[in-house]
Amino acid sequence: MGRLGDIMIKEEGSIIERITLESKVEADVVVITFKGVFLLTDQVRLREVIHKYLQEGKAHFIFDFEDARTIQSFVIGEILELSRKVKALKGDVCLVNLSDRMLYTMEITRVSEVTPTYFTYPEAMDYLHKMMADS
């Protein structure tokens, strides 16, 4: 599993949140897991890992938000940009484990119209594996 970064946010001398972005490849699918609250400074790390996997020819991605507390607009932008790139490679991006609030954000921004959203990780993996088998 690759780790994109650990960041500590301090409030009045105490640590209130540990932020990590993790990535791994499982059955030819890139899984990027979001944990905690993300800051704009995390955007560079996210872009770097996405670029690395695209350079390796990966075209199937899952963004897992199970342990994320919020979703920032830069993540939405990265999802849309990645979706455009991988669809040109006959791949796709799936979003899983979104909170009700995150799901609402995806609906009002219309991200859910271009990127499949699943309640569970296995559902997203099944969708992507079927897509790989069909291509």
Secondary structure, DSSP 8 states (H G I E B T S, - for coil): -EEEEEEEEEETTEEEEEEEEEEEEETTEEEEEEEE---TTHHHHHHHHHHHHHHTT--EEEEEEEEES---HHHHHHHHHHHHHHHHTT-EEEEES--HHHHHHHHHTTHHHHS-EESSHHHHHHHHHHHHHH-
